[in-house]
């Protein structure tokens, strides 16, 4: 039976308005515990691997789910995915891409890198909330997280 305790989520998003929408959509979900937000790909990797400004996380473990934008400063989301999938410690962390990119190459590359879901940021909160709720029900209730 899947673990239904609250899970730690890392949100990697550089747009403050999108961060607010994602946080608001997750707010009422009692299965999501701590939510961490970073604004660029380098910060995401530092957070995940407990380096740089996030070195104090060394004993805190890995996030259970990562919500990742693709169009990020410093290191783009595809490169973050490549690095996560090439490391045995992180290759099984579920990654949900939430992006404004409708480019087919981004979608194909994301799925080649084993993302769990590719969500194009909808223009309104209701659609985003619905997509994140659907993801939460599936990943947090039915699927066993690593």
C-alpha positions in Angstrom: 0.0 0.0 0.0 1.4 3.4 -0.9 2.7 5.8 1.8 0.1 8.5 2.2 2.1 10.7 4.6 2.8 14.3 3.4 5.6 14.6 0.9 8.3 17.2 0.3 7.9 18.9 -3.0 10.5 21.0 -4.8 9.1 23.6 -7.2 11.6 24.9 -9.7 10.0 28.0 -11.3 11.4 31.5 -12.1 8.0 33.2 -12.6 6.7 34.5 -9.3 3.1 34.5 -10.6 3.4 30.9 -11.7 4.9 30.0 -8.3 1.9 31.6 -6.6 -0.5 29.7 -8.8 1.2 26.4 -8.1 1.4 27.0 -4.4 -2.2 28.0 -4.3 -3.2 24.9 -6.2 -1.3 22.7 -3.7 -2.4 24.6 -0.6 -5.5 22.5 0.2 -3.8 19.2 -0.6 -3.0 17.6 2.8 -0.8 15.0 1.2 1.8 17.7 0.2 3.9 18.7 3.1 6.9 21.0 2.8 7.0 23.0 -0.4 10.4 24.5 -1.4 10.8 27.0 -4.3 13.9 27.8 -6.2 14.1 30.1 -9.2 16.8 28.6 -11.5 18.3 25.4 -12.6 21.5 25.8 -10.7 19.7 26.5 -7.4 17.6 23.3 -8.1 20.7 21.2 -8.4 22.2 22.8 -5.3 19.0 22.1 -3.3 18.8 18.5 -4.5 22.4 17.7 -3.9 22.8 19.9 -0.8 25.5 22.2 -2.2 26.2 25.9 -2.1 23.4 27.8 -0.3 21.7 24.5 0.5 24.6 22.7 2.0 22.7 22.6 5.3 20.3 20.1 3.7 23.0 17.4 3.7 21.1 15.2 6.1 17.5 16.1 5.1 17.2 13.7 2.1 15.8 14.3 -1.3 12.5 15.9 -2.3 9.9 13.2 -3.1 8.5 15.1 -6.1 10.0 17.8 -8.3 7.8 20.3 -10.3 10.1 21.7 -13.0 9.8 24.5 -15.5 11.9 24.2 -18.6 12.7 27.8 -19.4 15.0 28.5 -16.4 17.9 30.9 -15.9 21.5 29.6 -15.4 20.7 25.9 -16.2 17.6 25.1 -18.2 15.1 22.5 -17.2 16.1 19.9 -19.8 19.7 20.0 -18.5 18.4 19.7 -14.9 16.5 16.6 -16.0 19.6 15.1 -17.7 21.6 15.5 -14.6 18.9 14.0 -12.4 18.4 11.0 -14.6 22.1 10.3 -14.9 22.6 9.9 -11.1 21.5 6.7 -9.4 20.5 8.8 -6.3 18.0 10.9 -8.2 17.0 9.1 -11.3 13.8 7.7 -9.8 12.4 11.0 -8.3 9.2 11.7 -10.0 9.5 14.9 -12.1 6.4 16.8 -13.3 7.2 19.4 -16.0 5.0 22.5 -15.6 6.0 24.8 -18.5 4.8 27.4 -20.9 6.6 25.6 -23.7 4.4 24.0 -26.3 7.3 23.0 -28.4 7.1 19.4 -29.5 10.9 18.9 -29.1 10.6 19.9 -25.4 7.8 17.5 -24.8 9.6 14.6 -26.6 12.9 15.3 -24.8 11.1 15.5 -21.4 9.5 12.1 -21.9 12.7 10.6 -23.2 14.1 11.7 -19.8 11.3 9.9 -18.0 9.2 12.8 -16.7 6.0 11.6 -15.2 3.8 14.3 -16.6 4.2 17.3 -19.0 1.7 20.0 -18.1 1.5 23.1 -20.3 0.8 26.1 -18.0 -2.8 26.9 -18.6 -4.0 30.5 -18.7 -6.2 30.2 -15.7 -5.9 29.0 -12.1 -8.8 26.5 -12.3 -7.2 24.5 -15.1 -3.8 24.5 -13.3 -5.5 23.5 -10.0 -7.3 20.6 -11.8 -4.1 19.3 -13.4 -2.2 19.4 -10.1 -5.0 17.8 -8.2 -5.1 15.0 -10.8 -1.4 14.6 -10.5 -1.6 14.6 -6.7 -4.3 11.9 -6.6 -2.3 9.7 -8.9 1.2 10.2 -7.5 0.4 10.7 -3.9 -2.4 8.2 -3.4 -2.0 5.4 -6.0 1.7 5.3 -7.0 4.4 4.3 -4.6 7.0 7.1 -4.5 10.7 6.2 -4.3 
